[in-house]
Amino acid sequence: MTSPKIGISSCLLGQPVRFDGGHKRDAFITGPLAEFVEYVPVCPEAEAGMGIPRPPIRLVGDPLQPRAVGTDNSERDFTERLQTIAERRLPDLLDLCGYILKKDSPSCGMERVKVYPLTHKGPAERKGSGIYAARLQQTFPWLPMEEEGRLNDPVLRENFVNRVYVQHRWRKMRAEGLTAASLLAFHTEHKYMLMAHSQAAYQRMGRLLSKLSGVDLERVADEYHQELMTALKRRVNRKRHVNVLSHFLGYLKKRIDAADKAELVTRIEAYRREEVPLVVPVTLLRDYFRRYPDDYISRQYYLAPYPEKLGLRNAI
């Protein structure tokens, strides 16, 4: 497979495109993650011809429909220019598997961006989205999106990368041709991943796929995809991970001896008590399944959802 494409605010890659001519290079984005993805950088303010450096802008007015104006000169309104760039860029972003946005930016901030009152009186409210980011979210509501600041949270970082790779596999499946068999296979391969995020969602998606003969497969696929990406946004706590790990243990009960079983149970319990990260029991399970192969388990992406070198499960 080719690498997943991720849209990104250009400044996060170290490009000097910010209003002050600087950048906000991010170590994880340009380091470990860069090895496994292809970035599509966008700086809407620079592409709108606002200059580098340039006077800063801010959001004002209604948080649901803010305007982007000059911080020092509110008569200078850049809202339409930023919206035009968003519309111009959208066709280039149709094959993305994720997007990383610059937090707090009046153009790229995903959420909680400051919006100032038009009267210049009173405090700003952290209720807005950047002009460009809002258009992205409206057009691609299912696309995995995060801000670089939130990616400092190990759970959110793992969740985002996981969703990017699920979206990547979904695109590959669709590119190869949608069939009932391919849709069912995709669902099977992601069974335990989905169960970790939401057993209720997994059951709903199973019912959606239970009768595929004579139905509009494209419609079903669209409904399934929306449910899939919504479910995967949910954080997975240790209790849910332990539940899935215990299901995998069930496949090994008749294959491993009592000592091996006790070791695996001990590792799962140590994870439940927050004494070890998730990578510990998962690695042990993978080792056992290499020794005792199981065709069904070998298809489960839960055990290897993205490149192991990223080390994301070392911190959760």
C-alpha positions as CSV (number, residue, x, y, z in Angstrom):
1,M,0.0,0.0,0.0
2,T,1.0,3.6,-0.5
3,S,1.4,5.8,2.6
4,P,-1.7,7.5,4.0
5,K,-2.0,11.1,2.9
6,I,-2.5,13.6,5.7
7,G,-3.4,17.3,5.2
8,I,-1.5,19.6,7.5
9,S,-1.0,23.2,8.4
10,S,2.3,24.1,6.7
11,C,3.8,25.8,9.8
12,L,3.8,22.5,11.7
13,L,6.3,21.1,9.2
14,G,8.7,23.9,9.9
15,Q,7.7,26.0,6.9
16,P,8.2,29.8,7.7
17,V,4.6,30.8,6.7
18,R,3.2,32.3,10.0
19,F,2.2,35.9,10.3
20,D,5.6,36.7,11.9
21,G,7.6,34.8,9.4
22,G,8.2,31.9,11.8
23,H,6.9,28.4,12.0
24,K,5.7,25.9,14.6
25,R,7.6,22.8,13.7
26,D,6.3,19.8,15.7
27,A,8.8,17.0,16.7
28,F,6.4,14.1,16.4
29,I,4.8,15.2,13.2
30,T,8.2,15.8,11.4
31,G,9.9,12.9,13.2
32,P,8.3,9.5,13.8
33,L,5.1,10.1,11.9
34,A,6.7,11.6,8.8
35,E,8.4,8.3,8.0
36,F,5.0,6.6,7.5
37,V,2.7,9.2,5.9
38,E,2.7,11.6,3.0
39,Y,1.9,15.2,4.0
40,V,-0.2,17.6,1.9
41,P,0.8,21.0,3.4
42,V,-1.6,24.0,3.3
43,C,-1.3,27.5,4.7
44,P,-4.6,29.2,3.8
45,E,-3.4,32.7,4.9
46,A,-0.2,32.5,2.8
47,E,-2.1,31.0,-0.2
48,A,-4.7,33.8,0.1
49,G,-1.9,36.3,-0.7
50,M,-1.9,37.9,2.8
51,G,1.9,38.0,2.8
52,I,4.8,36.7,4.9
53,P,5.2,38.3,7.3
54,R,1.7,39.9,7.6
55,P,-0.4,41.7,10.1
56,P,-2.1,39.2,12.5
57,I,-5.8,38.5,12.2
58,R,-8.5,37.3,14.7
59,L,-12.0,36.1,14.7
60,V,-14.9,38.5,15.7
61,G,-18.6,38.4,15.9
62,D,-20.9,35.3,16.1
63,P,-18.8,32.2,17.1
64,L,-21.0,30.1,14.8
65,Q,-20.2,32.4,11.8
66,P,-17.2,34.5,12.8
67,R,-15.4,37.0,10.6
68,A,-11.6,37.0,10.2
69,V,-10.3,40.6,10.5
70,G,-7.1,42.4,11.1
71,T,-6.1,42.5,14.8
72,D,-4.9,46.1,14.5
73,N,-7.4,47.2,11.8
74,S,-10.8,45.5,12.0
75,E,-11.8,47.2,8.7
76,R,-9.6,44.7,6.9
77,D,-11.8,41.6,6.5
78,F,-10.1,38.5,5.1
79,T,-13.1,36.1,5.6
80,E,-14.0,35.7,1.9
81,R,-10.4,35.3,0.8
82,L,-9.9,32.4,3.3
83,Q,-13.2,30.8,2.2
84,T,-12.2,31.1,-1.4
85,I,-8.9,29.3,-0.6
86,A,-10.8,26.5,1.2
87,E,-13.1,26.0,-1.8
88,R,-10.1,26.0,-4.2
89,R,-8.3,23.5,-2.1
90,L,-11.1,21.0,-1.5
91,P,-10.7,19.0,-4.7
92,D,-7.0,18.4,-3.8
93,L,-8.0,16.9,-0.5
94,L,-10.5,14.3,-1.6
95,D,-8.0,11.4,-1.1
96,L,-6.8,12.4,2.4
97,C,-6.9,9.9,5.3
98,G,-6.5,12.6,8.0
99,Y,-5.7,16.2,8.8
100,I,-3.6,17.9,11.4
101,L,-4.5,21.5,12.1
102,K,-2.7,24.4,14.0
103,K,-4.5,25.0,17.3
104,D,-5.8,28.5,18.1
105,S,-5.3,29.7,14.5
106,P,-8.1,32.0,13.2
107,S,-7.8,30.2,9.9
108,C,-6.8,26.6,10.9
109,G,-7.9,26.1,14.5
110,M,-10.2,23.1,14.8
111,E,-12.1,24.2,17.9
112,R,-11.9,26.5,20.9
113,V,-10.5,29.4,18.9
114,K,-10.9,32.8,20.5
115,V,-13.8,34.9,19.0
116,Y,-13.8,38.6,20.0
117,P,-17.0,40.8,20.3
118,L,-17.6,43.2,17.5
119,T,-17.9,46.0,20.0
120,H,-14.3,45.5,21.2
121,K,-15.8,45.3,24.7
122,G,-15.8,42.2,26.8
123,P,-13.6,39.1,26.8
124,A,-13.1,36.7,23.9
125,E,-15.0,33.4,23.9
126,R,-13.2,30.2,23.1
127,K,-16.1,28.9,21.0
128,G,-14.9,29.3,17.4
129,S,-13.3,27.4,14.6
130,G,-10.9,28.8,12.1
131,I,-12.4,29.9,8.7
132,Y,-10.5,27.3,6.7
133,A,-10.9,24.5,9.3
134,A,-14.6,25.1,9.6
135,R,-15.0,24.5,5.9
136,L,-13.0,21.3,6.1
137,Q,-15.0,19.9,8.9
138,Q,-18.3,20.8,7.1
139,T,-17.1,19.1,3.9
140,F,-15.4,16.0,5.4
141,P,-17.2,15.3,8.7
142,W,-15.9,11.7,8.7
143,L,-12.2,12.6,8.2
144,P,-9.9,12.1,11.1
145,M,-8.8,15.6,12.3
146,E,-6.7,16.7,15.2
147,E,-4.8,19.7,16.3
148,E,-1.1,19.4,17.0
149,G,-1.6,20.4,20.7
150,R,-4.1,17.6,21.3
151,L,-1.6,15.1,19.8
152,N,0.5,15.6,22.9
153,D,-2.0,13.4,24.7
154,P,-0.9,9.8,24.2
155,V,-4.4,8.4,24.0
156,L,-5.6,11.1,21.5
157,R,-2.4,10.6,19.4
158,E,-2.9,6.8,19.2
159,N,-6.6,7.3,18.4
160,F,-5.9,9.7,15.6
161,V,-3.2,7.6,13.9
162,N,-5.4,4.5,14.3
163,R,-8.3,6.3,12.5
164,V,-5.9,7.5,9.8
165,Y,-4.9,3.9,9.0
166,V,-8.5,2.6,9.2
167,Q,-9.4,5.3,6.7
168,H,-6.4,4.3,4.5
169,R,-7.6,0.7,4.5
170,W,-11.1,1.8,3.7
171,R,-9.9,3.8,0.7
172,K,-7.9,0.8,-0.5
173,M,-10.9,-1.5,-0.2
174,R,-13.1,1.0,-2.1
175,A,-10.5,1.5,-4.8
176,E,-10.3,-2.2,-5.5
177,G,-14.1,-2.3,-6.0
178,L,-16.9,-2.4,-3.5
179,T,-18.6,-5.8,-3.2
180,A,-20.6,-7.4,-0.4
181,A,-17.7,-9.8,0.2
182,S,-15.2,-7.0,0.5
183,L,-17.4,-5.0,2.9
184,L,-18.0,-8.1,5.1
185,A,-14.3,-8.9,5.1
186,F,-13.4,-5.3,6.2
187,H,-15.9,-5.6,9.1
188,T,-14.5,-8.9,10.1
189,E,-10.9,-7.6,10.1
190,H,-11.8,-4.7,12.4
191,K,-14.1,-6.7,14.7
192,Y,-12.1,-6.4,17.9
193,M,-10.9,-2.9,17.2
194,L,-14.5,-1.8,16.9
195,M,-15.5,-3.8,20.0
196,A,-12.8,-1.9,22.0
197,H,-14.3,1.4,21.0
198,S,-18.0,0.5,21.2
199,Q,-19.7,-2.9,21.3
200,A,-23.0,-1.3,20.6
201,A,-21.6,0.3,17.4
202,Y,-20.1,-3.0,16.3
203,Q,-23.5,-4.7,16.8
204,R,-25.3,-1.9,14.8
205,M,-22.8,-2.2,12.0
206,G,-23.2,-6.0,12.0
207,R,-27.0,-5.6,11.6
208,L,-26.4,-3.1,8.8
209,L,-24.4,-5.7,6.9
210,S,-26.6,-8.7,7.8
211,K,-28.7,-8.5,4.6
212,L,-26.7,-7.3,1.6
213,S,-28.6,-9.1,-1.2
214,G,-30.6,-6.8,-3.4
215,V,-29.7,-3.6,-1.5
216,D,-28.0,-0.4,-2.7
217,L,-24.5,-1.4,-1.7
218,E,-23.2,2.2,-2.1
219,R,-25.8,3.5,0.4
220,V,-25.0,0.8,2.9
221,A,-21.2,1.4,2.5
222,D,-21.8,5.1,3.2
223,E,-23.8,4.4,6.3
224,Y,-21.3,1.9,7.5
225,H,-18.4,4.3,6.9
226,Q,-20.1,7.1,8.8
227,E,-20.8,4.7,11.8
228,L,-17.3,3.4,11.6
229,M,-15.5,6.7,11.8
230,T,-17.9,8.0,14.5
231,A,-17.3,4.9,16.7
232,L,-13.5,5.1,16.3
233,K,-13.4,8.7,17.7
234,R,-14.4,7.3,21.1
235,R,-11.5,7.0,23.5
236,V,-10.8,3.4,24.6
237,N,-10.3,3.0,28.3
238,R,-8.3,0.2,30.0
239,K,-11.5,-1.7,30.8
240,R,-12.5,-2.0,27.2
241,H,-8.9,-3.0,26.1
242,V,-8.9,-5.7,28.9
243,N,-12.2,-7.0,27.5
244,V,-10.7,-7.4,24.0
245,L,-7.5,-8.9,25.3
246,S,-9.5,-11.5,27.2
247,H,-11.3,-12.4,24.0
248,F,-7.9,-13.1,22.4
249,L,-6.9,-15.2,25.4
250,G,-10.0,-17.3,24.8
251,Y,-8.6,-18.4,21.4
252,L,-5.4,-19.7,23.1
253,K,-6.9,-21.6,26.1
254,K,-6.6,-24.9,24.4
255,R,-3.3,-24.2,22.7
256,I,-1.0,-23.0,25.5
257,D,-0.1,-24.7,28.7
258,A,-1.0,-23.6,32.2
259,A,2.2,-21.7,32.8
260,D,1.8,-19.7,29.5
261,K,-1.8,-19.0,30.3
262,A,-0.9,-17.7,33.8
263,E,1.8,-15.5,32.3
264,L,-0.6,-13.9,29.8
265,V,-3.3,-13.4,32.5
266,T,-0.7,-11.7,34.7
267,R,0.3,-9.3,31.9
268,I,-3.3,-8.4,31.2
269,E,-4.0,-7.8,34.9
270,A,-0.8,-5.7,35.1
271,Y,-2.1,-3.6,32.3
272,R,-5.5,-3.3,33.9
273,R,-3.8,-2.0,37.1
274,E,-1.8,0.6,35.0
275,E,1.5,-1.1,35.8
276,V,2.5,-1.7,32.2
277,P,1.4,-0.1,28.9
278,L,-0.8,-1.8,26.3
279,V,2.1,-2.9,24.2
280,V,3.1,-5.5,26.9
281,P,0.1,-7.8,26.7
282,V,-0.4,-7.1,23.0
283,T,3.2,-8.2,22.2
284,L,2.8,-11.3,24.2
285,L,-0.4,-12.2,22.4
286,R,1.2,-11.7,19.1
287,D,4.1,-13.9,20.1
288,Y,1.7,-16.7,21.1
289,F,-0.3,-16.4,17.9
290,R,2.9,-16.7,15.9
291,R,3.6,-20.0,17.6
292,Y,0.0,-21.1,17.4
293,P,-1.4,-19.5,14.2
294,D,-5.1,-18.9,13.9
295,D,-6.5,-17.8,10.5
296,Y,-9.3,-15.7,12.0
297,I,-7.0,-13.9,14.5
298,S,-4.3,-13.3,11.9
299,R,-6.8,-11.0,10.1
300,Q,-7.6,-8.8,13.2
301,Y,-6.1,-5.3,12.8
302,Y,-6.4,-4.7,16.6
303,L,-3.1,-6.6,17.1
304,A,-1.3,-4.5,14.5
305,P,-3.3,-1.4,13.5
306,Y,-0.4,0.7,12.3
307,P,3.4,0.6,12.0
308,E,4.8,-0.8,15.3
309,K,7.8,1.5,15.0
310,L,5.6,4.5,15.9
311,G,5.5,3.1,19.4
312,L,2.1,4.6,20.2
313,R,1.0,1.7,22.5
314,N,4.1,2.2,24.6
315,A,2.4,5.2,26.2
316,I,-1.2,4.1,26.8
